[in-house]
């Protein structure tokens, strides 16, 4: 925090004029510091989830909508490379017992990690389905990850050269372990099934989700007084 703060002071010239070269260097240091802080926050999150010391925010959301939104957001990276995801959503909505912000974080972490591991022209099939009381998202692994053993996949380290879209400072394996821990904390799972990853989350009936969203201030009926 101190390094990042001092770099921002130099970059913004809060103590007076600063040569352009120093401001450019300070901007780079501030960005690297922010990246490191984000990485350590994720490490802390994984440790707490594994220890059962952190509970995810409760709530409900539409997993299908979040998947579609995330795939769309990633097109800024995947589009020019002709890579990305072939989306197959049989159900218009997939209500799950997980707060929207938590589901967005989980789905982004998982899909951004896989998108960053694709080679140009590689498109991964992604399916979402309701299976009984469970919502499932199944996605094919990129070719460079599909040949890894389960242990190697979940231990894969960060590459030395930076990429426009990366799994974070600790690499693919860490990102997948964190996603698995988040899924488990939500009552679901993230499993490797051959050349695919399968995310399972506890589902809600559409009626239950609609009832939950309808509750709250002003939603009840008048008591007639």
C-alpha positions as CSV (number, residue, x, y, z in Angstrom):
1,X,0.0,0.0,0.0
2,X,2.8,2.4,0.9
3,X,4.7,1.8,-2.4
4,X,1.5,2.2,-4.4
5,X,0.6,5.4,-2.6
6,X,4.0,7.0,-3.0
7,X,4.0,6.1,-6.7
8,X,0.6,7.8,-7.1
9,X,1.9,10.9,-5.4
10,X,4.8,11.1,-7.9
11,X,2.5,10.3,-10.9
12,X,0.0,13.0,-9.9
13,X,2.7,15.5,-9.1
14,X,1.2,16.3,-5.7
15,X,4.5,17.6,-4.3
16,X,5.3,19.7,-7.4
17,X,6.4,19.2,-11.0
18,X,8.0,15.9,-11.8
19,X,9.9,14.9,-15.0
20,X,7.8,12.8,-17.4
21,X,10.2,9.8,-17.1
22,X,9.6,9.6,-13.4
23,X,5.9,10.0,-13.7
24,X,5.8,7.2,-16.3
25,X,7.9,4.9,-14.0
26,X,5.6,5.8,-11.1
27,X,2.5,4.9,-13.1
28,X,4.1,1.5,-13.9
29,X,4.9,0.9,-10.3
30,X,1.4,1.9,-9.2
31,X,-0.1,-0.5,-11.7
32,X,2.2,-3.4,-10.6
33,X,1.4,-2.7,-6.9
34,X,-2.3,-2.8,-7.6
35,X,-1.9,-6.1,-9.4
36,X,0.1,-7.5,-6.5
37,X,-2.5,-6.3,-3.9
38,X,-5.3,-7.9,-5.9
39,X,-3.3,-11.2,-6.0
40,X,-2.7,-11.2,-2.3
41,X,-6.4,-10.5,-1.7
42,X,-7.3,-13.5,-3.8
43,X,-4.8,-15.6,-1.9
44,X,-6.3,-14.5,1.4
45,X,-9.8,-15.3,0.0
46,X,-8.7,-18.9,-0.9
47,X,-7.1,-19.5,2.5
48,X,-10.3,-18.3,4.3
49,X,-12.6,-20.3,2.1
50,X,-10.6,-23.5,2.5
51,X,-10.6,-23.0,6.3
52,X,-14.3,-22.3,6.4
53,X,-13.6,-18.8,7.8
54,X,-15.4,-17.0,5.0
55,X,-19.0,-17.2,4.0
56,X,-20.2,-16.0,0.6
57,X,-22.9,-13.4,0.4
58,X,-26.3,-14.9,0.4
59,X,-28.8,-14.3,-2.4
60,X,-30.2,-15.5,-5.7
61,X,-29.4,-14.8,-9.3
62,X,-29.8,-16.1,-12.9
63,X,-26.7,-18.1,-13.8
64,X,-27.7,-18.2,-17.5
65,X,-27.8,-14.4,-17.7
66,X,-24.4,-14.1,-16.0
67,X,-22.8,-16.6,-18.3
68,X,-24.1,-14.8,-21.4
69,X,-23.0,-11.4,-20.0
70,X,-19.5,-12.7,-19.2
71,X,-19.0,-14.3,-22.6
72,X,-20.0,-10.9,-24.1
73,X,-17.6,-9.0,-22.0
74,X,-14.8,-11.3,-23.0
75,X,-15.4,-10.7,-26.7
76,X,-13.2,-7.6,-26.5
77,X,-10.3,-10.0,-26.1
78,X,-11.6,-13.1,-27.9
79,X,-13.1,-11.4,-30.9
80,X,-9.9,-10.1,-32.6
81,X,-8.3,-13.6,-31.9
82,X,-11.3,-15.5,-33.3
83,X,-11.3,-17.5,-30.1
84,X,-13.7,-17.6,-27.2
85,X,-16.8,-19.6,-26.5
86,X,-19.6,-21.3,-28.5
87,X,-22.5,-20.8,-26.2
88,X,-25.3,-23.4,-25.9
89,X,-27.9,-22.5,-23.4
90,X,-30.9,-24.8,-23.4
91,X,-32.7,-23.0,-20.6
92,X,-33.5,-19.3,-20.8
93,X,-32.8,-18.9,-17.1
94,X,-31.0,-20.8,-14.5
95,X,-31.9,-19.6,-11.0
96,X,-29.3,-20.4,-8.4
97,X,-29.0,-19.9,-4.7
98,X,-26.0,-17.5,-4.9
99,X,-25.7,-13.7,-4.7
100,X,-25.3,-12.1,-8.1
101,X,-22.0,-10.5,-7.3
102,X,-20.6,-13.8,-6.1
103,X,-21.7,-15.6,-9.2
104,X,-20.4,-12.9,-11.4
105,X,-17.0,-13.1,-9.7
106,X,-16.9,-16.9,-10.0
107,X,-18.0,-17.1,-13.7
108,X,-15.6,-14.3,-14.7
109,X,-12.7,-16.0,-12.9
110,X,-13.4,-19.3,-14.6
111,X,-14.1,-18.1,-18.1
112,X,-11.5,-15.4,-18.2
113,X,-8.9,-18.0,-17.1
114,X,-9.9,-20.4,-19.9
115,X,-10.2,-17.6,-22.5
116,X,-6.7,-16.5,-21.6
117,X,-5.3,-20.0,-22.2
118,X,-6.7,-20.4,-25.7
119,X,-4.7,-20.1,-28.8
120,X,-5.9,-17.9,-31.7
121,X,-8.8,-19.5,-33.5
122,X,-9.6,-21.8,-30.7
123,X,-13.3,-21.8,-29.7
124,X,-14.5,-23.6,-26.6
125,X,-18.0,-25.1,-26.4
126,X,-19.9,-23.9,-23.3
127,X,-23.2,-25.5,-22.3
128,X,-25.5,-24.6,-19.4
129,X,-28.4,-26.8,-18.3
130,X,-30.8,-27.4,-15.4
131,X,-30.3,-31.0,-14.0
132,X,-32.8,-31.7,-11.3
133,X,-32.2,-29.2,-8.5
134,X,-28.8,-28.3,-9.8
135,X,-27.7,-25.7,-12.4
136,X,-24.7,-26.8,-14.5
137,X,-22.2,-25.1,-16.7
138,X,-19.9,-27.3,-18.7
139,X,-17.0,-25.9,-20.7
140,X,-14.3,-27.5,-22.8
141,X,-10.7,-27.0,-21.7
142,X,-8.3,-25.2,-24.1
143,X,-6.0,-27.6,-25.9
144,X,-3.0,-26.5,-23.9
145,X,-4.7,-27.5,-20.7
146,X,-6.7,-30.5,-21.8
147,X,-3.7,-32.8,-21.9
148,X,-2.6,-32.0,-18.3
149,X,-3.4,-34.4,-15.5
150,X,-5.9,-33.3,-12.8
151,X,-3.1,-32.5,-10.4
152,X,-1.1,-30.6,-13.0
153,X,-4.2,-28.6,-14.1
154,X,-5.0,-27.4,-10.7
155,X,-1.3,-26.6,-10.0
156,X,-0.5,-24.8,-13.2
157,X,1.6,-21.7,-12.6
158,X,1.6,-18.3,-14.1
159,X,3.6,-17.8,-17.3
160,X,6.6,-15.6,-17.3
161,X,5.4,-13.3,-20.1
162,X,2.4,-11.1,-19.4
163,X,-0.8,-11.5,-21.5
164,X,-3.6,-9.2,-22.2
165,X,-6.0,-11.5,-20.4
166,X,-4.4,-13.6,-17.6
167,X,-5.5,-15.9,-14.8
168,X,-3.8,-13.6,-12.3
169,X,-0.4,-13.4,-10.7
170,X,-0.6,-17.0,-9.4
171,X,-1.6,-18.7,-12.6
172,X,-4.3,-21.0,-14.0
173,X,-4.1,-23.6,-11.2
174,X,-4.6,-21.1,-8.5
175,X,-7.5,-19.5,-10.3
176,X,-9.2,-22.8,-10.7
177,X,-8.6,-23.8,-7.1
178,X,-10.2,-20.5,-6.0
179,X,-13.1,-21.0,-8.3
180,X,-13.6,-24.5,-6.9
181,X,-13.5,-23.2,-3.3
182,X,-16.1,-20.5,-4.2
183,X,-18.3,-23.1,-5.8
184,X,-18.0,-25.4,-2.7
185,X,-18.8,-22.5,-0.4
186,X,-22.0,-21.9,-2.4
187,X,-23.0,-25.5,-1.9
188,X,-21.8,-26.6,-5.4
189,X,-18.7,-27.9,-7.0
190,X,-16.1,-27.4,-9.8
191,X,-14.9,-30.7,-11.3
192,X,-12.7,-31.8,-14.1
193,X,-14.6,-34.3,-16.4
194,X,-12.2,-35.5,-19.1
195,X,-11.5,-32.6,-21.4
196,X,-14.1,-30.4,-19.7
197,X,-14.7,-28.5,-16.5
198,X,-18.2,-28.7,-14.9
199,X,-19.5,-26.1,-12.6
200,X,-22.5,-27.2,-10.5
201,X,-24.5,-24.8,-8.3
202,X,-27.6,-25.3,-6.2
203,X,-30.6,-24.3,-8.2
204,X,-33.9,-22.6,-7.4
205,X,-37.2,-23.1,-9.0
206,X,-38.3,-20.1,-11.0
207,X,-41.3,-19.7,-8.8
208,X,-39.1,-19.6,-5.7
209,X,-36.8,-17.0,-7.2
210,X,-39.7,-14.8,-8.4
211,X,-41.3,-15.0,-4.9
212,X,-37.9,-14.1,-3.3
213,X,-37.5,-11.1,-5.6
214,X,-41.0,-10.0,-4.9
215,X,-40.4,-9.7,-1.2
216,X,-39.2,-6.6,0.5
217,X,-40.5,-3.1,1.4
218,X,-43.7,-2.3,-0.3
219,X,-44.2,-5.7,-1.8
220,X,-46.6,-7.0,0.8
221,X,-50.4,-6.7,0.6
222,X,-52.2,-3.9,2.5
223,X,-53.5,-4.8,5.9
224,X,-56.6,-2.8,5.2
225,X,-55.9,-0.1,7.9
